[in-house]
Amino acid sequence: MRILTVFLVFFLSAPLLYGQEHVSQRDYALLEKSQACLQKEAPAEALETLRPLLARKRPLSFALSYAGLAYALLGNDAKALQTWQQAVSLYPAKKNFCYNLGMAQMGQELFAPALNSFQRVIALEGEAGGLSPAYYYLAFAYYRLGQFSSAEEAISRLTSGAAVKGHWLLLQIHCQIARQRWKAAEESGRQLVRLAPTVVSNWQLLAQIAVNRRAYPRATAYLEVAQALVSRPGNTQMLSRLYGIQHAFNEEVRVQEVGAPTLLQVEELIRSCQYSQALVRLDLLGDPPNMESSYVRARIHYALGQNSLALACLRLLPQQRYLCLLAPNSVGQLGGKALRHKKDGLRVQAFLLAGQIYWLDHHWQEARDIFKQLELLPGYGEIGGGLADCMQSLLDEEGEEFFAPQLLDPPLMVGEIR
């Protein structure tokens, strides 16, 4: 990472007083001319103008400031660094010289000397300096030297304040990752996406952190947001829905927990990947099992890896009553035919889920029989028949072993950040 920032303030005053330095009329004219050259982006001409001033044993501070800036604009980093070093040695009380020296050292990856420069800036500012931006570069220098604890301590001076900037948080996150402080890194990452919710890389970084915490549902949610931003950057409604996926449970509790539990609340818990809480809330309903509650319970058990319990719920579903609980606003507005379609739609979802469970467990015959039942439902003959034929083909492969892909932990690791 290359940093090239020059921190200069131009002081214009009476002919014999330039800043706080007394200068001759001729020196003042040369400084004024060199400043004009820099303003019109003519650094070579500015240096030529400053030549007689720089040749002195103790050049004026503003001559060194303009010369350092001119060398930096010309891309002569070594000469710029030499100029700032001379300025600091001659004018050690001027914090701007220390700051510019530190930035020049950072640009040439001289991080150990840069530490001293930025520490001097902070010391010269004292308490009156408040939250100095020098803390950021101090932290960055510590980070590049591998001193991650010191880096995090320095950057926390800035991130603990009210007006936090995104690049401060990003550096703090990388420090926390380097120290494997994954929980703190995720908290910082969430703060970062609140500041910049449309930056794809922020969501991808959050996903990497969640993977290292083995919080795979959250990692999936973060990546879904990143994908939505890439494919539909203007779709704010999609972003809003996905951004709140992990906060759905908290919001549901805040808004609805004061009333009786409902199946819609359970659905919100499932969408926020809070499966155990969803099962507890479902048990609180206290109603006799019906098609909707059995299907929701099966989904929860499946998500928790309890396939046998999920299948037990799905086997009962075809004989149960459909109450239209997942679409309460439509109750009383649907005719008999529309209700039959909704009931058949729920049975289709149940058959597909049961077939998928049998399929993943290599129970080809049971999966085939389930898909045969799906084939009998109006409009699903082709789909059910195709899936049943697929299962039959697996049964017909006698003497051949069939290897299904296993579900493994995602092979993602957060490596060293350079």
Secondary structure as UniProt FT lines:
FT   TURN            15..16
FT   STRAND          17..18
FT   TURN            19..20
FT   STRAND          21..22
FT   HELIX           25..39
FT   TURN            40..41
FT   HELIX           43..54
FT   HELIX           61..74
FT   HELIX           77..90
FT   TURN            92..93
FT   HELIX           95..107
FT   TURN            108..109
FT   HELIX           111..125
FT   HELIX           126..129
FT   HELIX           134..144
FT   TURN            145..146
FT   HELIX           148..159
FT   HELIX           166..178
FT   TURN            179..180
FT   HELIX           182..195
FT   TURN            197..198
FT   HELIX           200..212
FT   TURN            213..214
FT   HELIX           216..231
FT   TURN            233..234
FT   HELIX           236..243
FT   HELIX           245..247
FT   HELIX           248..256
FT   TURN            257..258
FT   HELIX           263..271
FT   TURN            272..273
FT   HELIX           275..283
FT   TURN            284..285
FT   HELIX           291..303
FT   TURN            304..305
FT   HELIX           307..316
FT   HELIX           317..319
FT   TURN            325..326
FT   HELIX           328..330
FT   TURN            331..333
FT   HELIX           336..360
FT   TURN            361..362
FT   HELIX           364..375
FT   TURN            378..379
FT   HELIX           381..396
FT   TURN            398..399
//
